[in-house]
Amino acid sequence: MNLSQLCQRDILTVSAEAPVRKAAEMMRVHHVGALALTDPEDATRVVGVVTDRDLVINLLAQDRLPQEQNVGAFSTPHLIRVPGTASVHEAVQAMTQHGVRRLFVTEAYGRLMGLVSLDDLLVHLADELGGLAQALRIGIDLESSRTTPMFNPAELPGGMYLAQHEP
């Protein structure tokens, strides 16, 4: 599965000049942890990303007043992008290399397609692992149902018996 199938395509945006309070309110109302920041002069151009963590660590923890700040001052201007054709493994590598929890996913010509988060990848990988665990359980159950005892323990030579353990 590639990232074009996993990414969230509805990306919330806010102008880089918007008040921090507006960005925080959008995150709360829409239950998201990141917003794409747009150029104040061109709302179609993404110029950064701001996360809930950015606001807590760079604003609240430094005792700055949110009403006096615009969100662009606390954003990350370096957009980490991966193509929609990238695999989950490649996304994990990019997150690790850049120390980020979210990646912008792009189409062939660099146009923004969506956003994939660490949470999205974890959910996908958990589903995959759950499927593998189920396949393993089914295989063991099938094997057990097909297996018949090859001998009667009472028939062992020399009067030896195997201890039978209760399951």
C-alpha positions in Angstrom: 0.0 0.0 0.0 1.3 3.4 -0.8 0.8 6.8 0.9 -1.8 8.0 -1.6 -4.1 5.4 -0.2 -3.3 6.2 3.5 -3.0 10.0 3.6 -5.7 12.3 4.9 -6.8 14.4 1.9 -8.8 17.0 3.8 -6.1 19.2 5.1 -7.1 22.1 7.3 -5.3 25.3 6.4 -5.0 28.7 8.1 -3.2 31.8 7.0 0.3 32.2 8.5 -0.8 35.6 9.7 -3.8 34.3 11.6 -3.8 34.7 15.4 -2.5 31.7 17.3 -5.9 31.5 19.1 -7.7 30.9 15.8 -5.3 28.1 14.9 -5.7 26.4 18.3 -9.5 26.8 18.1 -9.5 25.1 14.6 -7.4 22.2 16.0 -9.8 21.8 18.9 -13.0 22.0 16.8 -11.7 19.6 14.1 -9.8 17.3 16.4 -6.5 17.6 14.5 -3.0 18.1 15.7 -1.7 20.1 12.7 -2.7 22.8 10.3 -1.0 23.7 7.0 -0.1 27.3 6.9 -0.9 29.3 3.8 0.8 32.3 2.3 -1.3 35.4 3.3 -1.1 36.6 -0.3 -1.8 33.3 -2.0 -4.1 30.9 0.0 -3.3 28.1 -2.4 0.4 28.1 -1.5 1.4 26.1 1.7 4.3 27.8 3.4 4.6 25.8 6.7 2.9 23.6 9.2 2.0 24.2 12.8 1.3 21.5 15.3 -0.3 21.4 18.7 3.1 20.5 20.0 4.6 23.6 18.4 2.0 25.8 20.2 2.6 24.1 23.6 6.4 24.0 23.5 7.1 27.3 21.7 4.2 29.4 23.0 2.6 28.3 26.2 5.8 26.8 27.8 7.6 30.1 27.2 4.7 32.1 28.8 3.9 34.1 25.7 0.4 35.4 25.3 -1.4 33.8 22.3 -3.5 36.9 21.5 -0.4 38.8 20.7 1.1 36.3 18.3 0.4 35.1 14.8 0.6 31.4 14.1 3.4 31.8 11.5 5.8 32.7 14.2 5.5 29.2 15.7 5.3 27.1 12.6 7.8 24.9 10.9 8.7 26.4 7.6 10.4 23.3 6.3 7.8 21.1 4.7 8.9 17.4 4.5 7.3 16.0 1.4 7.0 12.4 0.1 5.4 11.3 -3.1 2.1 9.5 -3.0 3.8 6.5 -4.5 6.0 6.1 -1.5 5.6 3.1 0.7 4.9 3.0 4.5 8.5 2.0 5.0 9.7 5.1 3.0 7.4 7.3 5.1 8.8 5.9 8.3 12.4 6.5 7.0 11.5 10.1 6.1 9.9 10.7 9.6 13.0 9.2 11.2 15.5 11.2 9.1 13.7 14.5 9.7 12.5 14.0 13.2 8.8 14.7 12.3 5.5 13.1 13.0 3.7 14.3 9.9 4.6 14.3 6.2 3.0 16.1 3.3 2.1 13.7 0.5 2.5 15.1 -3.1 1.3 14.1 -6.5 3.7 13.5 -9.4 4.3 17.2 -10.1 4.7 18.3 -6.5 1.1 19.4 -6.0 -0.1 18.7 -2.4 -2.3 15.6 -2.2 -2.6 15.1 1.6 -1.0 14.6 4.9 0.0 11.4 6.6 0.7 11.2 10.3 2.5 8.9 12.6 -0.9 7.9 13.9 -2.1 7.0 10.4 1.0 4.7 9.9 0.5 3.1 13.3 -3.1 2.3 12.6 -2.2 0.8 9.2 0.7 -1.3 10.7 -1.5 -2.5 13.6 -4.1 -3.6 11.1 -1.4 -5.5 9.1 -0.1 -7.2 12.2 -3.6 -8.1 13.4 -4.2 -9.7 10.0 -0.9 -11.7 10.3 -1.8 -12.8 13.8 -5.2 -14.0 12.6 -3.7 -15.9 9.7 -1.3 -17.6 12.1 -4.1 -18.6 14.5 -6.2 -19.9 11.6 -3.3 -21.9 10.3 -2.6 -23.5 13.7 -6.3 -24.3 14.2 -6.5 -25.9 10.8 -3.4 -27.9 11.4 -4.7 -29.1 14.8 -8.0 -30.2 13.4 -6.3 -32.3 10.7 -3.8 -33.9 13.0 -4.7 -37.3 14.4 -2.6 -39.1 17.0 -0.1 -41.4 15.2 0.1 -43.9 18.1 -1.7 -44.9 21.2 0.4 -44.1 24.2 -0.6 -47.4 25.8 1.2 -49.2 22.9 4.6 -47.7 23.6 7.4 -50.4 23.8 8.6 -51.6 27.2 5.6 -50.4 29.1 6.6 -46.8 29.0 3.9 -44.2 29.0 4.0 -40.5 28.1 2.6 -38.2 30.7 -0.5 -36.5 29.4 -0.9 -32.9 30.2 -4.2 -31.2 30.4 -4.5 -28.2 28.0 
